[in-house]
Structures are given as C-alpha cells and as structure tokens.
C-alpha cells in the first residue's frame, strides 16, 4: 500500500508540472501567433513583458480568456495548474489517510489543506494590481482611463499592499502614481476624497522610503506638479491632510524635498508643516494690519538687543560662521544672536546662538534688505516686510515668517510703502536717501521697466522725473515719520544727472555712513588705492567716484563734517565687488563691521571713526557675503530698544 501511494503521489506531482509546462508553452505559442509583431518589434514585445502589462488576474478572467483563445489567459491557466498541483497532492493524502483510518494524520493534513486554502482566499481578497494604463508620450494620463483605474485599484489593493508593491517594483511607481494624479483632478468629489485618504494611507505605509520617493507619493505626479498650475493647486490643498499622520521627522523630509525639487510655496509649506507638527504655528496667525504709529528704529539707537543673521551652509562653512558669531558674542555678551539656517549649520553653531530653522528655503545671507524690526506703541516687536520684492531674492520675503513660526512674541506685517533698507540711512532726526533709493517706486509710477536716461539730455524731462522722485520721497517721509533729505543735489541738470547716475546699482549704505550728530563718511577709490592695487580708472569705478565726490560736496554744504574712507573695487566673477568700511552697523558712539583682511586699511578706518567719536569693531569676515557685495550691515538686521517715552 505504501509503495503504491508513494508512486501515485510522484506521478501526480510529475503530471501536474508537465501539464503546466504544456499549457504555458501552448499559451506562449498562441500569443506569438496572434501577435507576430512581437518577433520584429522591440517596443511591441516590451508592452507584453514590462511590469504592469495586461494579464488576467482572477480565475474568472483566466477562464473567460481561455474560452476566447487568449494566449496570455492560457499561460495564466498553466501557472494556476502549477500552483494547484501541491494542493491536489495534499487533498490526495487526506483520501489515503481516510482509507487507512489514520484519524490523526487526516486531521493534520486537513488542517494543512485549510491553511493553504485560507492563504489563497486572503491573497485573492488582498487583490492584484489592475491593468495599469500606459502613459501617453506627450500629455498627462487621460481621465477616462485614469479614473476607472483609480477606483479599481482602491477596491482591489489595500494601501499597505500598494506601498509594498511600489517599494518592491519602483519601475511601476510613475505609471501608477501619474494615473492617480489625473484621477485626483476628477470632478467627482467622492473619488477625490477617497483617493486622498488612500494616498495618505499609502504614504503612512511607506515611511522607510527615501525622501524623494515619499515626496513623489505625496504629490503623485512630480512633473505635473511643477508644470500644471491647476494640478499643483489641487495637491497643495490636500498636502496638509496627506502628511498630517506622519512623524514630524518624516514630514519634514518630504517638505524639504518638495522645497528643493519643486519650489514648494511657503503658504503650503507652513500649513502642511503645522499639520504635521514640524513647526509651532503658522506665521499667518501672527500677521497684523500695518500700524502707521510703529516706531522705526534709527541706525544709532542702542544697545542692540538682538541681531539676526541668515547663515546657510549653501553659502558659508561652519568654521567661519563659528569664528564670526563667537566674535559678535564676545563684543556684546548680553546681545541675543538669532541665526536663520539649515540643519547642517545648526549642528555647528555656538551654544549662545538662538537657531531658527530655514526649512531649506532659498534665503540669501542678507536679512537687512527685506524687513524692518520695528516696535509697537507698547514696545512689542513687529517685523515689517517690504512690499516690493527684490528680483532674484523673492524668497527673502519669508525670512520674517520663518522667524515668527518659532519666536513666541513677535507679530509681522507688510509696509504700505516700498522701501529698501540698503538705500536708507536712518538717523534720529532724518531719513537720508539718494535718487536711487526711490527708483523702483518712480518706475512703477511711470509704468517703465528702466530709468529713462535717454531723456536726461533735456532739462524739462529731467524735471518731470525729479517731480516723481520727490513724490516718492514724500511717501517715505510719511512712512518713517521724519524728514527725508537727499545726500546729493536734485537739479534738472543733464551734467548732474550723469554724475548722480554713477551711483546706480550700489547700495547707499555700502558707500556712505551718517554718524550723528553731524558727521558723514564717504567712500573714496583713490584713498582705497593706497591700500590695495586697484584700477580706479575703469568706467565703473570712475563713474562711482564722480558720484561720491558729488555726495561729499553736497553733505559738506549741508553742514556735515565729511571724512573719506577707503573704497576698493575688486574685479571678479560673477560680479565685481566692493571692499568697504562704510557698510557698518551703528550704536551710540560705536560701529561694527567686517574686517577687510587688509590690516593697514582696517587701522586707517578705525582712526577715521575714532576722529568722528565712534569706536569701530571689526569681526572676522564672511567672505562669500562680501564677494557677493554684502557687507556686515547687509548681512545683519537688529532689534533695538523701544523709543523712550
């Protein structure tokens, strides 16, 4: 009996395998008979063999395909026979044990059969991927195929199973997700709601993946997210819900990746970051209307209570930042130092520094230009953003918002009047500006994208331009609530306009310093040439020198004591840059700036400040900032005490 049973089982297994091979072979031959182009066309054959190609995935589909002579269905039938062969062997063993009346083995073998059948049943319930619609070569997936696919996928494949599938088969991910992206644009709100919850569940089941893959799941179609505004708006509206259930570290990685690769909008970022607990609050909750009674700090009030720096590892090495910040702290131990930076920089900051995460935003190193640190009537800190975005530095408008997300007390607002701090010298009694300070406002009033210098050979045209300059200056006067004065004459003279035009493109605070009560320090290329070899006759240097001479003469005529500081123009790529001792931050009888690495020039600058009643403190320079024309004043912003009542 035993020998007969062993022989029968062996023949059963051999027969099942051979039958399976025969059926698969027949199905393969039939497939190529029906599609002869598979022999000659690699793309056609690729459509058959690539992941996600259309094969029947249920027993019903297989049987229906066999009835219609489908080669793929016959191949699947052969595979089903192969899978069924060991199951039949177990069932045969139960019959044998029944004949032998071996109850124990009947029970054990029956249990094995039930386990196998349960596995098949749960596997079927888990579902198989439905056929994935191919991606069109020149457009987004079509709704008429993407929406049915999304519905069938959600019905047949649990979110956790899809997460495992795309992790194991990353080549499937673009086709699946891009079709789901089109489905997310459906006019059916029920489908959109179900799909958004499904994708959130897929994301929660994929947390071990790298940030790039997780970000792709979150936005479904990264290419479309970048190029299709309507799709981007839909995904942005869902992103807080999509990542809200993730650990903060995972959500942070996704948001950083989207910021780097897809320029994630700041509003969307902070809504999603707040939903996932990445930030304390949204800055929107701290925005207030502009209050015209705000106290705008002048350039000499002090002592400075806090200094703000933007120090990303994209610009600076940690070692130079540590040297710089340690020097600032040593010079003013009671001052709070706030650094807006990235994770790489955070790890290397001195313990005395208050860190504010920049969340991978493309902030420049120059927080002076985009905002003012003002005070309310009650002394509360209010950050005032400029309304006029600086070209190629648009992201800097969000520096304040990043600070307010983490700093508990301050609020922020947007000024009603355009300003540029680098072009404004603010003393307790006066706002000192140049014609270039109000240039953006004048151009907006004229509706032009350039200064109409071609008309400046006509006195009447110059007079009309200067009328608008004075109008813009009056707006600044209302904004700062103190008189505005120009550092140069305003005459309708072609010669004067040419000389004043030499200061275009240079921040005023890099070449002129007003030291209350009555001293002005003006840059001088000829003086700078004494300390470094520099060509003072280049067109750019010569034009700027003429402007500086006009300024020095004008300020002296206004009753100020004028002293000259060295100024050096360094030819470089991508831009020429200035070595200047004017770009300093003032307190009462004190100034601080970057050292120049020219000891004799630094010593001379100290003597000039000392002769004016100010002590000049020079810190180790941030070289990349200087080489991009950002001196110490540009590279910092400051919180000063509330005005005395």
NORTARA-V245393 format. One line per field, one symbol per residue. psi: psi as a letter, one per 30 degrees, with the letter a starting at -180 (. if undefined). A space follows every 50 residues. Layout:
BEGIN
psi = ???
END
This chain:
BEGIN
psi = eeeeeeeeeeeeeeeeeeeeeeeeeeeeeeefefifffffjeeeeefefl kgljkkgleeeeeeeeeggkeeeeeeeeeeeeefefeeeeeeeeeefeef hieefeeeeeeeeeeeeeeeeeeeefllklkkklkkfgllkkefeeeeee eeeeefjleeeeeeefefifffeeeeeeeeeeefglfjeeeeeeeeeeee eeefggfflleeeeeeeefeieeeeefjeeeeeeeeffeeeegfglkeee eeeeeeeeeefghkkeeeefeeeeeggelelkfefgkllkjfgkjkklff kalkekkkkjikffelkeeeeeeeeeeeeeeiffkkjkkjaleeeefgkl ffkjkkkfhglhklgifeeflkjlklfggkkjkjkkfjkkkghefffgee eeefefkeellllkkfkkljffgkjjlffkjkllffegeeeeeeefhlgl kiffgggkeeeeeeefeeeeeeeeeeeeefhlkkkkfllikikeeeeeee ffgkgkkefffkkkjkfhkkkkljeeeefffkjkjgfleeeeeeeeeeee eeeeeefggkkklklkkkjjklkflllkjkgfilkkajgkkkaklfgiee eeeeeeeeeefggkkjkklkljeeeefghjaeeegllkkllkkk.
END
